[in-house]
Amino acid sequence: CSSDLGQNVADMGAWTTGDIIEEVRDTSTDIQSAIDSASGNYTPGTYTATANGLNGEFTVSVTFSEKAMTNISIGEHQETDGIGSVAIEGMPARVLTAQNADVDVFSGATITSNAIIEAVKNCIEQATK
């Protein structure tokens, strides 16, 4: 469902905050299912990494249980509203649903999306037993 939404909005050429809220709402059950069925091997805790966005650095924090990523938060940033902010708002849900950092970027926010992905990968490395 969320993939269809993402593709339809991408076809229109721009993501809005409303689109992101809808994608997150559509995937909230998927996120919980992914957390419940995850089989990772992590040291529980919250790990932090710095992301290099288009307009500067920001912090990405990922919380892990023994088996899953359970939360991703992104600190204050200078990414462009309506462009980079779309990735800031939407990438955590994509990563939590996938339970890995191998997720699609947001069209138009590729640099910010990739910065978040790299920071999440760094946090996964820190948490991996």
C-alpha positions in Angstrom: 0.0 0.0 0.0 2.7 2.5 1.0 4.7 1.6 -2.1 1.7 2.5 -4.3 1.3 5.8 -2.5 5.0 6.6 -2.9 5.0 5.7 -6.6 1.9 7.8 -7.3 3.2 10.8 -5.5 6.7 10.4 -7.1 4.9 10.3 -10.5 3.4 13.7 -9.6 6.9 15.0 -8.9 6.6 16.2 -5.3 6.0 14.9 -1.8 4.0 17.0 0.6 3.9 16.7 4.4 0.4 15.3 4.1 1.7 12.5 1.8 4.4 11.6 4.3 1.8 11.6 7.2 -0.4 9.3 5.1 2.5 7.0 4.2 3.5 6.8 7.9 -0.1 6.1 8.9 -0.4 3.4 6.3 2.8 1.7 7.5 2.3 1.9 11.2 0.9 -1.6 11.4 3.6 -2.8 9.0 6.3 -1.3 11.3 4.9 -3.0 14.4 4.7 -6.3 12.5 8.3 -5.9 11.3 9.5 -5.2 14.9 7.5 -8.2 16.2 8.9 -10.6 13.6 12.5 -9.2 13.5 15.3 -11.6 14.1 18.3 -9.4 14.4 21.1 -9.8 16.9 21.7 -6.4 18.6 23.0 -5.1 21.8 20.0 -3.2 23.1 20.3 0.6 23.4 20.2 3.8 21.5 23.0 4.5 19.1 23.7 7.8 17.4 25.5 8.8 14.2 26.0 12.0 12.3 24.4 12.4 8.9 25.7 14.8 6.3 22.7 16.3 4.6 22.5 18.8 1.8 22.5 21.8 4.2 24.7 20.5 6.9 25.0 17.8 9.6 22.2 16.3 11.7 22.0 13.5 14.2 20.2 10.2 13.7 19.5 8.0 16.7 18.3 4.5 16.4 17.0 2.5 19.3 17.4 -1.3 19.3 16.0 -4.2 21.2 17.9 -7.5 21.1 16.1 -8.4 17.8 14.9 -5.2 16.2 15.2 -1.5 15.5 12.4 -0.1 17.5 12.7 3.7 17.0 14.5 6.2 14.8 14.7 9.8 15.6 16.3 12.6 13.7 17.6 15.7 15.5 17.4 19.3 14.4 18.4 19.9 10.8 18.7 22.6 8.2 17.3 20.5 5.3 15.0 22.4 2.9 11.3 22.4 4.0 9.2 20.4 1.5 12.3 18.7 0.0 14.9 17.4 2.4 12.3 17.6 5.2 10.3 15.0 3.3 13.1 12.4 3.8 13.6 13.5 7.4 9.9 12.8 8.1 9.5 9.7 6.0 12.7 7.7 6.1 12.4 6.4 9.7 9.1 4.6 8.8 10.7 3.1 5.7 13.7 1.8 7.6 11.7 0.5 10.6 9.3 -1.4 8.2 12.3 -2.9 6.4 14.3 -3.5 9.5 17.4 -2.6 7.5 18.8 0.3 5.7 18.2 -1.1 2.2 15.3 1.2 1.4 14.3 3.5 -1.4 15.1 7.1 -1.2 12.6 9.9 -1.6 12.7 11.4 -5.1 13.9 15.0 -4.9 15.5 14.4 -1.5 18.2 11.9 -2.5 21.1 13.5 -0.6 19.1 13.7 2.6 17.7 10.2 2.2 21.2 8.7 1.6 22.6 10.7 4.5 19.9 9.1 6.8 20.6 5.6 5.3 24.4 6.0 6.0 23.8 7.1 9.5 21.4 4.2 10.2 24.0 1.8 8.8 26.5 3.3 11.2 24.1 2.8 14.1 23.4 -0.8 13.0 27.2 -1.5 13.0 27.4 0.0 16.5 24.6 -2.2 17.8 25.6 -5.4 16.1 26.9 -8.1 18.5 
